Amino acid sequence: MTTGMLWMWARSLVLVALVTLHAAVSVDGLSACAPFVGNGGSLIAEYDGITAMAKGDFNNDGRPDFVVLGGTFFSAHLLMQQPDGSYAQSSIVLNIVAKDVAVGDFDGDGADDVALAINSGSGPDEVVFYANAARDGSSWTKVTVSSGTRSAISIAAADMDADGDIDLVVGLDLGNILLFNNTNADGTNWASSEVTDLGDSINALALADINSDGATDIIAAVGSVAPSEVVWIRNVAGDASSWSFLDIGSAGLDASSVAIADVDNDGDLDVVVALYSDNIVAWYPNIDTGASFGARLDVANIQDVEFVVAEDIDGDGLVDFVSSGRYVAYFHKNAGAGTAWAHRLVSAATNGGGPIVIADVNNDTRVDIVLGLDSDDRVVWVQNYGGSPPAVAYGPQEVVIEPTPVRAVVADIDGDGDNDIAYAGFDNNACGFAFADTLVLPRALAAADIDSDNDVDLVLASETDIAWHQNNAAAGWVANTVNTSTASVTSVQAVDIDANGTPDIVATANGNSLVWYPNAGSGVFAGEQVISAALANPDSVAAADFNGDSKIDLAVAYGDSVAWLAALDGMGAFSPPQLITSSDLTTAVSITTADVDDDGDIDLVVAGRANNRVVWLANTNNASSWMVNEVTASAPGVYSVEPVDMDGDGDLDLLLATAANDEMTWYEAASPGVFAGSKHVVSSATFRLRQAIAADLDSDGDLDVVGVSLDSGITAHQRCSASDGATPPPPPPPSPAPVAGPPPPSPTSASPPPPASATAGQTNISPSSDDGMFKSQTFIGAAAAVGLVATVAVAATIVVKKRRGGSCGGTQRESSKPATDAGTGTAMELV
């Protein structure tokens, strides 16, 4: 980082106190782990810039296949499920700019074909379908429906003229809706006509019999400027020869997606809409079988929501929604015939949602969710577990805090008996803080009772100094400088080196340094003591008694090497570094200690970030020799590894954070020290992942996972258990008309109140929502020029500081309880 960039950042240390997670609690038929768990989905394929998807059965084997628009020049790709559940990838056509896709048997041969709306921007623009020539998805023949259609952006397929074959409806960016009648039933001849010109872009189309007269009608999402509209275009004669129009409602801004379903379970079809610029998922109730529609009923706020589908996901007889927007995809459970909703995060993409398809991917009779994550460039499927989550699974990612964290620790910091999270991270000066010239960057964090007063203090190392922050309970925190001359600290440990009963501080730093600071008692530290200056580029240090002499030894990961240093007198004198390995790891990081093989001595676990390798080093003969054991060579960009018993079977597993694929995973030990390749994914939904921590966050006796990501913030992932499954409640009786507003919220789901503009029944959801599971954060320390930021106390929310110059992104609103601060801004509540 250049000097010119340093002014943008300041160190901060933040405490987030944890309210008990919703363990084994069902809210409106949802628990933390049912029907979906929070691992972000399982990868099917990777394509750049996914814009549209559709499902079909292209090889007639009864399994769901998918066509995906994306990759180079918006090519049309085919994903066909194989007998083993994997997907074979092929391409229907390459190098076309297709905007939308529809599937149907257009040539009447019994096999699904693929229709495309092609809009190159400079021509030629076409409406085409690709005939499934061999009826098994192996070969495709292009059939031109229209070669003169300009600016086609949406397409849908159905029998519009009641002649028994599949026709096409196409929406243009110019506002026209065109009908292409399949006149020969074999797809060889198409008659085109204009249904209407609505004057603004036809963003999405849905086809169904809205008024139950036996004719297929059109629902169109219209407009990119306010007010956009949702329009019902009625097929009056049933043969697509005449049309009438009903403006269902001025939807808001950017109606981007529509779906049709009986949301209120009253026997007629309602209309569901996603409003991109308004960030709203909503529905319009069908009154009197299409004679009129009721007022818009908002369901949720999703930032930049682009897609919505409507289907009974959980099998309770009520139509649910699935939506996707920037960063997230949500399952919206219909908990009361459209008048009450429960929400479950099913994916947190790094940037941008994408198209959604509902299909039973694994043939277990439950429909799953397939997502095309357009900015993540992945097609994933999210399994529907019903009320029985798997034995090894984690609940949906809960975003605890979104500023840029670097390191975190978990401990009972406030002494209330449950685990809290403290993190060191960045605050962005570009958003309004005014700093002095000297700024620092957080590097490392440790927790220990430094002053022997029976509470947990925090040690923070930065680019230029080391300090410990004294926990004075209700009186707040006091920063105490330990050293200001150690440059570029890379790690710290709080451990009693000199056996005087108080934790000392051990640190590694760039410049080949391994040093320690003796704690004379009550947090009074002596000057820096150099242990070694012969360790090139040390990354991390670990402390334990490796040779069985009851003295604390040290081990260091540095460069491509690992070495240990024996304590000579137990008072701070150490042997020179004794090399363990220099050939098994490239860029050795994250050294940790544990008795991995359960033989009574302390082993080492260490990762090689540059060669994607994790090994454990078996301590033999009281550290006189070490044996290298590979756990995996497929941990791309691994940043952290932690030995911990994830499954409670008595042996130590390994929890990893890998940055190149943004996965938190754990490798299961079949027996102590034997890792047979059993890898379990906790989450793949974070971005720029740096650390994974195992801790019991919800006090239920099993280990949950905390993720630390530069862009995704601090995330919590609850471990599912058998008691976390939810049995959906029986469906309520049909309601003749929607009721405005949901029942009072359950006390087990403390959600923030909606903004003043919210519609009754609406829930506000955003990537920064904390779901009511964490108390307010407390800023413990900041750059010296800023001083301590005032403690903020707002129950059951996460509070951030709004700096002068405006917010830094995310969905924010003024808190109803602004904090008293040091003049740096007002409190903001993430919603």
C-alpha positions in Angstrom: 0.0 0.0 0.0 1.4 3.4 -1.0 1.8 6.3 1.3 -0.9 8.1 -0.7 -3.3 5.3 0.1 -2.6 5.2 3.9 -4.6 8.3 4.6 -7.8 6.5 3.6 -7.7 4.0 6.5 -7.7 4.1 10.2 -7.5 1.3 12.8 -10.5 0.5 14.8 -11.3 -2.3 17.3 -14.9 -3.3 17.6 -16.8 -5.5 20.0 -20.0 -7.1 18.9 -21.9 -8.7 21.8 -24.0 -11.7 20.9 -27.6 -12.3 21.7 -28.5 -16.0 21.7 -29.0 -17.4 18.2 -32.4 -18.9 17.3 -31.4 -22.5 18.1 -34.1 -25.0 17.7 -36.8 -22.3 17.3 -39.3 -22.4 14.5 -40.7 -19.1 13.3 -43.7 -19.3 11.0 -42.5 -22.8 10.0 -38.9 -21.8 9.5 -36.0 -22.7 11.7 -32.4 -21.7 11.3 -31.6 -24.8 9.2 -34.9 -25.7 7.4 -35.8 -25.9 4.7 -32.5 -24.5 3.5 -29.1 -24.4 5.1 -26.7 -21.6 4.5 -23.7 -22.9 2.6 -24.5 -20.8 -0.5 -25.4 -23.7 -2.7 -23.6 -26.4 -4.6 -21.8 -25.6 -7.8 -23.2 -26.9 -11.1 -21.2 -24.8 -13.6 -19.3 -21.5 -14.1 -20.1 -19.0 -16.8 -19.3 -15.3 -17.0 -22.2 -12.8 -16.7 -25.2 -15.0 -16.4 -28.3 -13.2 -17.6 -31.1 -15.8 -18.0 -31.9 -19.4 -17.4 -34.7 -21.9 -18.1 -35.3 -25.5 -17.3 -36.4 -28.4 -19.5 -35.8 -32.1 -20.1 -33.7 -32.1 -23.2 -32.7 -35.8 -23.2 -36.1 -37.1 -22.0 -34.7 -38.9 -19.0 -37.0 -37.3 -16.4 -34.3 -35.3 -14.8 -34.2 -31.5 -14.9 -31.8 -29.9 -17.3 -31.0 -26.2 -17.7 -30.2 -23.8 -20.5 -28.0 -20.8 -19.4 -27.3 -17.6 -21.2 -23.9 -16.2 -20.3 -20.2 -16.7 -21.0 -18.6 -15.4 -24.1 -21.0 -13.0 -25.9 -24.0 -14.4 -24.1 -23.8 -17.8 -25.6 -26.5 -20.4 -24.9 -25.1 -23.2 -22.8 -26.7 -26.6 -21.9 -26.5 -28.4 -18.6 -27.8 -31.9 -18.7 -28.1 -33.9 -15.5 -26.3 -37.3 -15.6 -27.4 -40.5 -13.8 -24.9 -39.7 -11.0 -26.4 -36.3 -10.4 -23.6 -34.4 -12.1 -24.2 -32.1 -15.0 -22.6 -32.4 -18.5 -21.9 -29.1 -20.1 -22.2 -28.3 -23.8 -23.2 -25.3 -25.9 -26.3 -24.9 -28.1 -24.9 -21.8 -29.9 -21.9 -19.6 -29.3 -21.2 -15.9 -29.8 -24.7 -14.5 -29.8 -26.1 -11.7 -27.7 -29.3 -13.4 -26.4 -31.2 -11.5 -23.9 -33.8 -14.1 -22.8 -34.7 -17.7 -23.2 -37.8 -19.9 -23.3 -38.2 -23.6 -23.5 -41.0 -25.6 -25.3 -41.6 -28.2 -27.9 -41.9 -25.8 -30.8 -41.7 -28.4 -33.6 -44.0 -31.0 -32.1 -41.6 -33.9 -31.9 -41.9 -34.5 -28.2 -38.6 -33.0 -27.2 -37.9 -29.7 -25.6 -36.4 -27.0 -27.8 -34.8 -23.6 -26.9 -36.1 -20.2 -28.1 -33.9 -17.1 -27.9 -34.5 -13.3 -28.0 -31.4 -12.1 -29.7 -30.5 -8.4 -29.4 -27.0 -7.6 -30.5 -27.4 -3.9 -30.1 -26.1 -3.3 -33.6 -27.8 -6.1 -35.6 -28.9 -8.5 -36.7 -31.6 -9.0 -34.1 -33.6 -12.2 -34.3 -36.1 -14.4 -32.7 -35.0 -18.0 -33.2 -35.5 -21.4 -31.8 -33.0 -24.2 -31.7 -34.6 -27.5 -32.5 -33.5 -30.5 -30.4 -32.7 -32.5 -33.5 -31.8 -35.8 -32.0 -34.2 -35.3 -29.1 -31.4 -36.0 -26.7 -29.7 -32.7 -26.5 -26.8 -33.8 -28.6 -27.4 -31.7 -31.7 -29.3 -28.5 -32.4 -30.8 -27.0 -35.6 -31.4 -23.2 -35.9 -34.9 -22.2 -37.0 -35.5 -18.5 -37.6 -38.8 -17.2 -36.3 -38.1 -13.5 -37.2 -35.1 -11.8 -38.5 -36.4 -8.2 -38.4 -37.2 -7.9 -34.7 -35.3 -5.0 -33.1 -34.3 -4.8 -29.5 -36.0 -8.0 -28.2 -35.3 -8.3 -24.5 -37.9 -10.8 -23.1 -39.5 -13.9 -24.4 -42.2 -16.4 -23.2 -43.8 -19.5 -24.7 -47.3 -20.9 -24.5 -50.2 -21.9 -26.7 -51.7 -18.4 -27.3 -54.2 -19.2 -30.1 -55.6 -22.5 -28.7 -54.5 -24.6 -31.7 -52.5 -27.1 -29.7 -48.9 -25.9 -30.5 -46.5 -23.6 -28.7 -46.3 -20.0 -29.7 -43.9 -17.2 -28.7 -44.5 -13.8 -27.1 -41.6 -11.3 -27.3 -41.1 -8.0 -25.5 -39.1 -5.2 -27.0 -37.0 -2.5 -25.4 -39.0 0.0 -27.4 -42.3 -1.0 -25.7 -43.8 -3.3 -28.3 -45.2 -6.8 -27.5 -45.1 -9.1 -30.5 -46.9 -12.5 -30.9 -45.4 -15.2 -33.2 -48.0 -17.8 -34.0 -46.7 -21.3 -34.7 -49.0 -21.9 -37.7 -47.8 -25.3 -38.9 -47.4 -26.9 -35.5 -43.9 -28.1 -36.6 -42.2 -24.8 -36.1 -41.5 -24.2 -39.8 -43.9 -21.2 -40.3 -44.6 -18.3 -38.0 -47.1 -15.5 -38.3 -46.2 -12.3 -36.5 -48.5 -9.6 -35.2 -48.2 -6.7 -32.7 -50.2 -7.2 -29.5 -49.6 -3.7 -28.2 -47.1 -0.8 -27.8 -46.8 0.2 -24.2 -44.2 2.9 -24.8 -41.5 1.6 -22.5 -39.3 -1.4 -22.2 -41.0 -4.8 -21.7 -38.7 -6.1 -19.0 -40.4 -9.4 -18.3 -43.4 -11.5 -19.5 -45.5 -14.2 -17.9 -48.3 -16.1 -19.6 -51.3 -17.7 -17.9 -55.1 -17.7 -17.9 -55.7 -14.9 -15.5 -59.5 -14.7 -15.6 -60.3 -18.5 -15.9 -61.9 -18.2 -19.4 -59.7 -20.9 -21.0 -57.5 -18.4 -22.9 -53.9 -17.7 -22.2 -53.3 -14.0 -21.2 -50.1 -11.9 -20.9 -48.7 -10.2 -17.9 -46.0 -7.6 -18.7 -43.5 -5.8 -16.5 -43.2 -2.4 -18.2 -40.8 0.5 -17.8 -37.4 1.6 -16.7 -38.6 5.1 -15.5 -41.2 6.1 -12.9 -43.9 5.0 -12.9 -43.3 1.6 -14.3 -46.4 -0.6 -14.7 -47.6 -4.1 -14.5 -50.2 -4.7 -17.2 -52.7 -7.5 -17.8 -53.3 -8.0 -21.6 -56.4 -10.2 -21.9 -56.8 -12.6 -24.8 -60.4 -11.7 -25.4 -61.5 -14.2 -28.1 -59.1 -16.9 -26.9 -57.4 -17.3 -30.3 -55.0 -14.3 -29.9 -57.0 -12.2 -32.4 -58.1 -9.4 -30.1 -56.8 -8.0 -26.8 -57.9 -5.8 -24.0 -55.8 -4.1 -21.4 -55.8 -3.5 -17.6 -53.2 -1.6 -15.8 -52.9 -3.6 -12.7 -50.9 -0.8 -11.0 -48.2 1.7 -11.3 -45.6 -0.6 -9.8 -42.9 1.9 -8.8 -39.4 1.9 -10.3 -38.1 -0.7 -12.7 -40.5 -3.6 -12.7 -37.9 -6.2 -13.6 -39.6 -9.5 -13.1 -43.1 -10.9 -12.9 -44.6 -14.3 -11.9 -48.2 -15.6 -11.8 -49.6 -17.8 -9.0 -52.5 -18.1 -6.5 -50.7 -16.3 -3.6 -53.7 -16.0 -1.3 -55.1 -19.4 -2.0 -58.5 -18.2 -3.1 -58.7 -20.1 -6.4 -57.6 -17.4 -8.9 -54.2 -16.2 -10.1 -52.4 -13.3 -8.6 -49.4 -11.3 -10.0 -46.0 -11.1 -8.3 -43.5 -8.5 -9.2 -39.9 -7.5 -8.5 -39.2 -3.7 -8.5 -35.5 -3.3 -9.1 -34.9 0.4 -8.3 -37.5 0.4 -5.4 -35.8 -2.7 -3.9 -39.3 -4.3 -3.4 -40.8 -7.8 -3.8 -44.6 -7.4 -4.0 -47.8 -9.0 -5.2 -51.2 -7.8 -6.5 -54.3 -9.8 -5.4 -56.7 -10.8 -8.2 -60.2 -9.6 -7.2 -63.3 -11.1 -8.8 -61.3 -13.5 -11.1 -59.5 -10.8 -13.0 -62.2 -8.1 -13.1 -59.9 -6.0 -10.9 -56.8 -6.2 -8.9 -56.2 -5.0 -5.4 -53.5 -2.6 -4.2 -49.9 -3.7 -4.2 -48.9 -5.7 -1.1 -45.2 -5.4 -0.4 -43.4 -8.5 1.0 -39.8 -7.6 1.4 -37.1 -5.0 0.7 -34.2 -6.6 -1.3 -31.5 -4.3 -2.6 -31.6 -4.2 -6.4 -34.0 -7.1 -6.6 -34.0 -8.3 -10.2 -35.8 -11.7 -10.3 -38.7 -13.3 -8.5 -40.4 -16.7 -8.9 -43.5 -18.0 -7.2 -44.1 -21.7 -6.3 -44.9 -23.8 -3.3 -41.4 -24.5 -2.1 -42.0 -26.1 1.3 -45.0 -28.3 0.4 -47.6 -26.7 2.7 -50.0 -25.9 0.0 -49.2 -22.2 -0.1 -47.3 -20.4 -2.8 -43.9 -19.0 -1.6 -41.5 -16.7 -3.4 -37.8 -16.8 -4.2 -36.1 -13.5 -5.0 -32.6 -12.5 -6.0 -31.0 -9.1 -5.9 -27.6 -7.6 -5.3 -25.6 -9.8 -2.9 -28.5 -12.1 -1.9 -31.2 -14.6 -2.8 -34.1 -15.1 -0.4 -36.8 -17.7 0.2 -40.0 -15.9 1.3 -42.3 -18.4 3.1 -46.0 -17.7 2.7 -47.1 -18.0 6.3 -50.6 -16.7 6.0 -52.2 -16.8 2.6 -50.1 -13.8 1.5 -50.6 -11.7 4.6 -47.7 -12.9 6.7 -44.2 -13.9 5.5 -41.1 -15.5 6.9 -37.7 -15.0 5.2 -34.7 -17.2 4.8 -31.4 -16.3 3.2 -30.4 -19.0 0.7 -27.4 -17.4 -0.9 -25.2 -14.4 -0.4 -23.5 -13.8 -3.7 -20.5 -11.5 -3.6 -22.0 -8.9 -6.0 -25.3 -9.3 -7.9 -28.1 -11.8 -7.8 -29.3 -13.6 -10.9 -32.0 -15.7 -12.6 -33.9 -18.3 -10.6 -35.2 -21.7 -11.6 -37.2 -24.0 -9.3 -36.6 -27.8 -9.9 -36.3 -31.0 -8.0 -32.6 -31.4 -8.7 -31.9 -34.5 -6.6 -35.1 -36.3 -7.2 -36.2 -36.4 -3.5 -39.7 -35.0 -4.3 -38.9 -31.6 -2.8 -38.2 -28.7 -5.2 -34.8 -27.1 -4.9 -33.6 -23.6 -5.9 -31.2 -23.1 -8.9 -29.5 -19.8 -9.1 -27.5 -18.1 -11.8 -25.2 -15.8 -9.9 -24.4 -13.3 -12.5 -21.5 -11.5 -10.9 -20.2 -14.6 -9.2 -20.3 -16.3 -12.6 -21.7 -19.5 -11.1 -24.8 -21.7 -11.5 -25.5 -23.3 -8.1 -28.3 -25.3 -6.6 -29.6 -24.9 -3.1 -31.0 -28.1 -1.7 -34.4 -28.1 0.0 -34.1 -30.3 3.1 -37.6 -29.9 4.2 -37.8 -30.3 8.0 -34.8 -32.6 8.3 -31.5 -30.8 7.8 -28.4 -33.0 7.2 -26.2 -34.0 10.1 -23.3 -31.9 8.8 -24.8 -28.5 7.8 -24.9 -24.9 8.9 -27.7 -22.4 8.9 -28.0 -19.3 6.7 -25.2 -16.8 6.9 -26.1 -14.0 9.3 -24.2 -10.8 8.7 -23.0 -9.5 12.0 -21.3 -6.4 10.8 -20.1 -5.1 7.5 -17.1 -2.8 7.9 -13.9 -4.2 6.7 -12.6 -6.7 9.3 -9.1 -8.1 9.3 -9.0 -10.4 12.3 -11.4 -11.5 15.0 -11.5 -13.4 18.2 -14.4 -15.1 20.0 -14.6 -15.0 23.8 -17.0 -14.1 26.7 -15.9 -10.5 26.7 -18.8 -9.0 28.7 -18.9 -11.8 31.3 -22.5 -12.8 30.7 -21.8 -16.5 30.0 -22.1 -16.5 26.2 -19.5 -15.9 23.5 -19.0 -12.5 21.9 -17.0 -11.4 18.8 -14.3 -8.8 18.8 -12.7 -7.8 15.5 -10.1 -5.4 14.2 -10.9 -3.7 11.0 -10.7 -0.6 8.8 -12.7 2.5 8.8 -12.8 4.4 5.5 -11.7 8.0 5.8 -13.2 8.8 2.4 -16.6 8.6 4.0 -15.9 11.5 6.3 -13.6 10.9 9.2 -11.0 13.6 9.6 -7.6 12.1 10.6 -4.2 13.4 11.5 -1.1 12.5 9.4 -0.1 9.4 11.4 -2.5 6.5 10.6 -2.2 2.8 11.3 -3.5 -0.4 9.9 -4.8 -3.3 12.0 -2.8 -6.5 11.6 -3.5 -8.9 14.5 -5.7 -9.4 17.5 -5.6 -11.6 20.6 -7.8 -12.0 23.8 -6.6 -12.6 27.3 -6.9 -11.3 30.9 -3.9 -9.0 30.7 -4.4 -7.3 34.0 -5.6 -10.3 36.1 -8.9 -8.8 37.0 -10.9 -11.8 35.8 -12.3 -10.3 32.5 -11.1 -10.5 28.9 -8.9 -7.8 27.5 -7.8 -7.4 24.0 -4.4 -7.0 22.3 -4.3 -5.2 19.0 -1.2 -5.0 16.7 -1.1 -2.5 13.9 1.2 -1.4 11.2 3.2 0.7 13.7 2.4 -0.3 17.2 1.0 -2.8 19.7 -1.5 -1.9 22.4 -3.7 -3.6 24.8 -7.3 -2.5 25.6 -8.3 -2.8 29.1 -11.9 -4.1 29.7 -13.3 -2.0 32.5 -16.9 -3.4 32.1 -19.4 -0.6 32.3 -16.7 2.0 32.6 -15.6 1.3 29.1 -12.2 0.5 27.5 -8.8 2.1 28.1 -6.0 1.8 25.5 -2.5 1.1 26.8 0.5 1.3 24.4 2.9 -1.5 24.7 5.3 -0.6 21.9 5.5 1.9 19.0 8.7 0.9 17.3 7.9 -2.6 16.0 7.1 -2.1 12.3 4.5 -4.2 10.4 3.5 -6.6 13.1 2.0 -9.8 11.4 0.8 -11.7 14.5 0.4 -11.6 18.2 -0.2 -14.1 21.0 -0.9 -13.5 24.6 0.8 -16.3 26.6 2.7 -16.5 29.9 6.3 -16.9 28.7 8.1 -16.3 32.0 5.7 -18.3 34.3 4.8 -15.4 36.5 1.1 -16.0 36.2 0.3 -13.1 33.8 0.1 -13.3 30.0 2.9 -11.7 28.1 2.8 -10.6 24.5 4.6 -12.4 21.7 4.7 -10.9 18.2 6.1 -11.5 14.8 6.9 -8.6 12.4 8.3 -8.0 9.0 12.0 -7.5 9.2 12.7 -11.1 10.4 11.6 -10.3 14.0 10.2 -12.6 16.7 9.9 -10.5 19.9 8.1 -10.7 23.3 7.0 -8.1 25.9 7.1 -9.2 29.5 4.0 -8.4 31.6 5.3 -7.5 35.0 1.7 -7.8 36.4 -1.6 -5.9 36.0 -0.7 -5.0 32.4 2.5 -3.2 33.0 4.8 -4.2 30.2 8.6 -4.1 30.0 10.4 -3.2 26.8 10.8 -5.3 23.7 12.9 -8.5 24.0 14.2 -9.9 20.7 13.9 -13.7 20.6 15.2 -14.1 17.0 16.0 -11.8 14.1 16.8 -14.7 11.7 13.2 -15.5 10.5 12.6 -14.2 7.1 9.1 -12.8 6.6 7.4 -14.3 9.7 3.7 -14.7 9.3 2.4 -16.2 12.6 3.6 -17.6 15.9 2.2 -20.3 18.1 3.1 -21.2 21.7 3.0 -24.6 23.5 5.3 -27.0 25.4 6.5 -29.1 22.5 9.3 -31.0 24.3 7.6 -31.9 27.5 9.7 -29.9 29.9 6.8 -27.8 31.2 8.2 -24.6 29.6 6.4 -22.6 26.9 8.2 -23.1 23.5 7.4 -21.2 20.3 6.8 -22.2 16.7 6.9 -19.8 13.7 5.6 -20.0 10.1 7.9 -17.8 8.0 8.7 -17.6 4.3 8.3 -21.1 3.1 9.5 -22.6 6.3 8.4 -23.7 9.8 10.7 -23.7 12.8 10.4 -24.1 16.6 12.4 -22.5 19.4 12.8 -24.3 22.7 12.4 -22.4 25.9 15.8 -22.6 27.7 15.0 -21.3 31.2 11.3 -20.7 31.1 12.0 -17.0 31.7 12.2 -15.8 28.2 15.5 -17.2 26.8 15.0 -19.4 23.7 17.2 -21.6 21.5 17.9 -20.5 17.9 15.2 -21.5 15.4 15.2 -25.3 14.8 14.0 -26.0 11.2 11.0 -28.4 10.9 10.4 -28.0 7.1 11.4 -25.7 4.3 10.2 -27.6 1.3 6.6 -28.6 1.9 4.9 -25.2 1.9 5.0 -22.0 -0.2 4.2 -18.9 1.9 3.7 -20.6 5.2 0.8 -19.1 7.2 -1.5 -19.7 10.1 0.5 -21.9 12.4 -1.6 -23.5 15.2 -1.0 -26.1 17.9 -3.0 -29.1 19.0 -2.5 -32.8 19.8 -3.7 -33.9 16.4 -2.9 -37.6 16.7 -3.9 -37.9 20.3 -0.6 -39.3 21.5 0.0 -36.9 24.4 2.3 -34.3 22.8 1.6 -31.1 20.9 1.7 -31.1 17.1 1.5 -28.3 14.6 -0.9 -27.4 11.8 0.2 -25.0 9.2 -0.9 -23.9 5.7 0.9 -22.9 2.5 -1.1 -20.0 1.0 0.7 -20.0 -2.3 0.7 -23.8 -3.0 -2.8 -24.3 -1.6 -1.5 -26.9 0.9 -2.5 -27.7 4.5 -0.3 -30.1 6.5 0.0 -31.2 10.1 3.4 -31.8 11.6 3.6 -34.8 13.9 5.7 -34.2 17.0 7.8 -37.3 17.6 10.4 -37.9 20.4 9.7 -34.7 22.3 10.2 -32.4 19.2 13.5 -34.0 18.3 11.9 -34.9 15.0 8.8 -34.0 13.1 6.8 -35.9 10.4 4.9 -34.0 7.6 1.4 -35.2 6.9 -0.6 -33.7 4.1 -4.3 -32.9 4.8 -5.0 -31.4 1.4 -3.3 -29.8 -1.6 -6.5 -28.2 -2.8 -7.1 -25.3 -0.4 -6.8 -22.4 -2.8 -5.4 -19.3 -1.2 -5.7 -20.7 2.3 -5.5 -17.9 5.0 -6.4 -19.7 8.2 -6.6 -23.2 9.6 -7.9 -24.2 13.1 -7.8 -27.7 14.7 -11.1 -28.2 16.4 -13.5 -31.1 17.0 -16.2 -29.9 14.6 -18.4 -33.1 14.8 -18.0 -33.9 18.5 -16.6 -37.4 18.0 -13.6 -36.8 20.1 -10.9 -36.3 17.5 -9.7 -33.0 16.0 -10.9 -31.9 12.6 -9.5 -28.9 10.7 -11.5 -25.7 9.9 -10.2 -23.7 6.9 -10.7 -20.3 5.3 -9.7 -20.2 1.7 -9.6 -16.9 -0.1 -9.4 -17.9 -3.8 -12.8 -19.6 -3.7 -14.1 -17.8 -0.6 -15.0 -21.1 1.1 -15.1 -22.0 4.8 -14.7 -25.7 5.0 -13.7 -28.4 7.5 -11.9 -31.6 6.9 -13.2 -34.5 9.0 -10.7 -36.7 10.8 -11.7 -40.4 10.4 -9.5 -41.1 13.4 -6.9 -38.9 15.2 -4.6 -37.5 12.6 -6.1 -39.4 9.7 -7.9 -37.1 7.2 -9.5 -39.2 4.5 -10.6 -36.3 2.3 -14.0 -35.9 3.9 -14.6 -32.2 3.2 -17.6 -30.3 4.4 -18.5 -26.8 3.2 -19.8 -24.4 5.8 -20.2 -21.5 3.3 -19.1 -20.3 -0.1 -21.0 -17.0 0.2 -18.4 -14.6 1.5 -16.0 -12.5 -0.4 -12.3 -11.9 0.3 -12.4 -14.4 3.1 -9.5 -14.2 5.7 -10.4 -16.2 8.7 -12.8 -18.9 10.0 -13.3 -19.4 13.8 -15.2 -22.3 15.5 -17.1 -21.4 18.6 -20.5 -22.2 20.3 -22.4 -19.0 19.5 -25.8 -20.2 20.6 -25.0 -22.2 23.7 -26.4 -25.4 22.4 -23.3 -27.5 22.8 -22.1 -27.7 19.2 -19.7 -25.5 17.3 -20.9 -22.8 15.0 -18.6 -20.9 12.7 -17.6 -17.2 12.4 -16.3 -15.9 9.1 -14.1 -12.8 8.7 -14.1 -11.3 5.2 -12.8 -8.0 3.9 -15.9 -7.4 1.8 -18.6 -9.6 3.5 -17.7 -8.5 7.0 -18.2 -10.7 10.1 -20.7 -13.5 9.4 -22.1 -16.2 11.7 -23.1 -19.7 10.6 -25.2 -21.7 13.1 -24.5 -25.4 13.2 -27.7 -27.4 12.3 -28.8 -30.2 14.6 -31.7 -32.6 14.6 -33.7 -30.2 16.7 -33.3 -27.4 14.2 -35.6 -29.0 11.6 -38.9 -27.3 11.2 -42.2 -29.0 10.4 -44.3 -26.6 8.4 -47.6 -25.7 10.1 -50.8 -26.8 8.4 -52.0 -24.4 5.8 -54.5 -21.8 7.0 -58.0 -21.9 5.5 -58.4 -20.0 2.2 -58.9 -16.3 2.7 -61.4 -14.6 0.4 -59.4 -11.4 0.4 -56.0 -10.3 1.5 -55.7 -8.8 5.0 -53.5 -5.7 5.3 -50.6 -6.3 7.7 -49.1 -9.3 9.3 -49.7 -10.6 12.8 -47.5 -9.1 15.5 -43.9 -10.3 15.1 -42.8 -13.2 17.2 -40.5 -12.3 20.1 -38.0 -14.9 18.8 -37.4 -12.9 15.7 -36.6 -9.3 16.6 -36.5 -7.6 13.3 -35.8 -3.9 12.9 -39.0 -1.9 12.2 -39.7 -0.9 8.6 -39.0 2.6 7.5 -41.9 5.0 7.4 -42.5 4.3 3.7 -42.9 0.6 4.1 -46.2 -1.1 3.3 -48.0 -3.1 5.9 -46.8 -6.7 5.9 -43.5 -5.8 4.4 -40.2 -7.0 5.9 -37.0 -5.0 5.2 -34.1 -7.2 4.2 -30.7 -6.2 3.0 -27.1 -7.7 3.0 -26.5 -5.8 6.2 -29.4 -7.1 8.1 -28.5 -8.7 11.5 -31.8 -10.5 11.9 -32.0 -9.3 15.5 -29.3 -11.7 16.8 -26.6 -9.3 17.9 -26.5 -6.5 20.4 -25.0 -3.1 19.5 -21.4 -2.9 18.6 -19.0 -1.0 20.8 -16.1 0.9 19.2 -13.3 0.2 21.6 -10.4 2.2 20.1 -9.6 4.2 17.0 -6.6 6.1 15.6 -5.0 8.4 18.1 -6.0 11.5 16.2 -9.7 10.5 16.4 -9.8 9.2 20.0 -12.3 6.7 21.3 -15.6 6.7 19.5 -18.5 6.9 21.9 -20.1 3.8 23.0 -23.4 3.2 21.2 -26.3 1.3 22.9 -29.2 0.3 20.7 -30.7 -3.0 21.7 -30.9 -5.8 19.2 -29.4 -3.9 16.3 -26.0 -3.3 14.8 -25.0 0.4 14.8 -22.4 2.0 12.7 -21.2 5.6 12.5 -22.3 7.7 9.6 -19.2 9.8 8.7 -19.3 13.3 7.3 -19.6 13.1 3.6 -22.3 10.5 3.5 -22.7 6.8 3.9 -20.3 4.2 2.5 -22.8 1.9 0.7 -25.3 -0.6 2.0 -28.8 0.1 3.0 -28.9 2.6 5.8 -31.3 4.8 7.6 -31.2 7.2 10.5 -31.7 5.4 13.8 -34.6 6.4 16.0 -32.0 6.5 18.9 -29.1 8.5 17.7 -25.9 8.0 19.7 -23.9 10.7 21.4 -20.6 10.8 19.6 -17.5 12.9 19.3 -18.8 15.0 16.5 -18.1 12.5 13.8 -21.7 11.9 12.8 -24.9 10.3 13.8 -25.8 6.7 14.5 -27.0 4.7 11.6 -28.9 1.5 11.7 -28.4 -1.2 9.1 -31.7 -2.6 7.9 
